[in-house]
């Protein structure tokens, strides 16, 4: 009898985890609350259940008698996966640790308690208390106001003076399932923000593939990445320092065998700020780009970890070095409307486009690019050199155009 894997989330980007699990010989059971999720057509069985409803997901896991549970590329579902694993004795990481990593206020408090570089921050349920603290000068401007439990930069605002705080709080609360938000001081970065994925085996960070995050100045939400380029241009000593801080956090949290997605800032004094460390694989097809760059299949590693199968520590250590120049680019619109077409230069399509994951077609409604959920799709690209890669990603108008009706 085949072993069963319960997967939480069936979006287009999550189908790859379902397909990988089936390729490895597992029976797949999927939970997703959306009626039209594409994953239901790839999985062996589908339950229309919210991936954040822990008790409902636990009931499905019990009913199906699953052998593992995986929240692939999903922050909101990661605590539910840990909850199920904890209750059923399945492979996984400590539920309390996953909760810390997936809730921004708990995460900031944990970092502060253990001496990490972290911005001054506080979590709130009541807007009035936050507004009072802001007016009294508790925080230095600028500050960021975020939902404590959202991902993909949804609901994030930068506030440069107290007058803008009330609107920022309202926006953050509208994206929070727990109806909580965090106010934190803004961290000025030196160079690119560091993105990328990593993987630990038995609590040791044996693989990490760092990238450069790119943002769109003047965009609807300037905090949502529009691209990530590989390899990271930070000097090796800085990358080593980042690695060591990640390892220290993994050890303190008691994490075991697990995939991670990183958002990290380094300031001008070379202080490392672990802004986000999500206990799951990255979205925007980051694991696929990493596979092209290193040969490591992080999707397969995540599936195996969820099923309690051995992941080769030696293989991952051996393949940390990247080859070539790679990027994902999030195709997007700056305004709301009806999509007419996405035009990509024929030369770029021929020489640089490796995988086309566009999910919107002509006639589809599109939203302004305010979060990872509002992309028109993702392009995976290869380049001839570092300078060419950075130039093309920073100046996409040279080779791609999105037209609305």
C-alpha angles and dihedrals in degrees: 000000000000120000115244129231121196111212123197112213133025105201121140090265092049096053089083090067091052092049092046092051091051091048089054090054102258128136109237129220118184134201121193131144096215117095094211100046111140093218093075089070092053099043124081092231133013133202121190094225129135111254089220094055098094098187093048091049090047090053091053091048091052094045092050094039091224124194096211144008129213133187098195115197092344126118096183092053097044095085091049090053091050090047092054093045090050094050096044099037093244126152112283148102129285110291092221091053093049088049090054093050093047099047114067097207094050090044095052091047092050092050092049092048091054099045102256121147103262134152121257104268145162134191122225142185095186121063091206094062093049092047090051092051091048093049091048091055098252089145134041115234135278099054133174121226114203140168107254093227110034129101137202092051091285115161096009120143134180113219120197097181138019093257092072097049099089093056091045091052092049091051093048093049091051089062098042121096090194091045091235130124138187131224113205135169115255116255114218109219130213109220123338124347108250117243133169143097136278140185133215126202116202090343098312120115096229098162135035131160112192125199141181116258117221125201133190114243111219093019124138089258111019091188098065112091115241093192145354123214127204134247107040112240095210112118116265094249090057091048089050090051090050090049091052093050091050090050091050091053093047090052094048091050094047094234118173127187107350148135120241138195118208139209108177135169129200117198128213090270089056094250112155119227115192093207094175133000108178118193094230142064118285124263126229089063092288092150089055093052089048090052090055091047100044110011091241115132102212091177090061090046091053093049092048092048091052089052094047094247122145118267114202109250091188094052093051093047090051094053103048093109115090126223122209133351121294141168146173117222122198109220107218149156126235091215142036120260147096117310116241100174148324112228119199120185109257089227092054092045090052101041106028113020111097102165129012113206100169110155100180123077136189111297096025119126113245133194129220110268102267101138144357089277092064099060120120088220143298131273121204111208142186127205139195096234146350098265093049091048096050092044094051095046093047092047105038092155086078093068112012134051130183114202125193126199 
